[in-house]
Amino acid sequence: MYYNNNFPDNFFAKGHRTLTWGTILLGGLLFFLAIMIFAYPALIAYFIAAVILFAGLSILAIGWKIWRFRNEITKLDKIEDEPFHYRPPRANPTHFTYFRW
């Protein structure tokens, strides 16, 4: 009887080899990092400072995007408060854009 096996014979061997090399590389990296931290204790402070720095920069970037979004919403609210005949042309609700497919 013909058995339809979609996996090659060495599929699990490749996965095991990848898992083994990943574990060895991670262990070696952590071992090297531990040696560096014992040799240079200030390295821990640098790592913590880098995490705080990147977190602060990320929060500033998100805040700036939210601030710009709030300004756009405020502009749209001001346009809606004006009488219809005095609105700028970009706020005209009869303007349509057509796409051709």
C-alpha positions as CSV (number, residue, x, y, z in Angstrom):
1,M,0.0,0.0,0.0
2,Y,1.3,3.4,-0.9
3,Y,1.6,5.8,2.0
4,N,1.5,9.5,1.1
5,N,4.0,11.1,3.4
6,N,4.3,14.8,2.9
7,F,7.3,15.2,5.2
8,P,10.8,14.2,3.9
9,D,12.8,11.7,5.9
10,N,15.2,14.3,7.3
11,F,12.4,16.8,8.3
12,F,12.7,16.0,12.0
13,A,16.5,15.8,11.9
14,K,16.7,19.3,10.5
15,G,14.3,20.6,13.1
16,H,16.3,18.9,15.9
17,R,19.6,20.3,14.5
18,T,18.1,23.8,14.4
19,L,16.8,23.5,17.9
20,T,20.1,22.2,19.2
21,W,22.2,25.0,17.5
22,G,19.7,27.6,18.7
23,T,20.0,26.4,22.3
24,I,23.8,26.2,22.1
25,L,24.1,29.8,20.6
26,L,21.7,31.2,23.2
27,G,23.6,29.5,26.0
28,G,26.9,30.8,24.7
29,L,25.5,34.3,24.4
30,L,24.2,34.3,27.9
31,F,27.5,32.9,29.2
32,F,29.5,35.6,27.4
33,L,27.0,38.2,28.8
34,A,27.5,36.9,32.3
35,I,31.3,37.1,32.0
36,M,31.0,40.7,30.7
37,I,28.7,41.7,33.5
38,F,31.1,40.2,36.1
39,A,34.1,41.9,34.5
40,Y,32.3,45.2,34.1
41,P,29.5,45.6,36.7
42,A,28.5,49.0,35.3
43,L,27.3,47.1,32.2
44,I,24.1,46.3,34.1
45,A,23.4,50.0,34.6
46,Y,24.0,50.6,30.9
47,F,21.5,47.9,29.9
48,I,18.9,49.3,32.3
49,A,19.6,52.9,31.0
50,A,19.2,51.7,27.4
51,V,15.9,50.1,28.1
52,I,14.6,53.2,29.8
53,L,15.9,55.4,27.0
54,F,14.2,53.3,24.3
55,A,11.0,53.1,26.3
56,G,11.0,56.9,26.7
57,L,11.7,57.5,23.0
58,S,8.9,55.1,22.0
59,I,6.4,56.9,24.4
60,L,7.4,60.3,23.0
61,A,6.9,59.1,19.4
62,I,3.5,57.7,20.3
63,G,2.5,60.9,22.1
64,W,3.6,63.0,19.2
65,K,1.4,60.9,16.8
66,I,-1.6,61.2,19.2
67,W,-1.0,65.0,19.4
68,R,-1.0,65.4,15.6
69,F,-4.2,63.2,15.4
70,R,-5.9,65.4,18.0
71,N,-5.0,68.6,16.0
72,E,-6.5,67.0,12.8
73,I,-9.7,66.2,14.7
74,T,-9.8,69.8,16.1
75,K,-9.5,71.2,12.6
76,L,-12.4,69.0,11.4
77,D,-14.5,70.1,14.3
78,K,-13.9,73.7,13.5
79,I,-14.9,73.1,9.9
80,E,-18.2,71.6,11.0
81,D,-19.0,74.7,13.2
82,E,-18.8,77.1,10.2
83,P,-21.9,77.8,8.1
84,F,-22.1,75.7,4.9
85,H,-21.5,78.6,2.5
86,Y,-18.4,79.8,4.2
87,R,-16.6,76.5,4.3
88,P,-13.4,76.0,2.4
89,P,-13.6,73.9,-0.7
90,R,-11.8,71.0,0.9
91,A,-14.7,70.6,3.3
92,N,-17.4,70.5,0.6
93,P,-19.3,67.2,1.1
94,T,-20.3,67.0,-2.5
95,H,-16.8,66.3,-3.7
96,F,-16.3,62.7,-4.8
97,T,-13.2,60.8,-5.8
98,Y,-13.7,58.0,-8.2
99,F,-11.3,55.1,-8.7
100,R,-11.1,53.1,-11.9
101,W,-10.4,49.4,-11.5
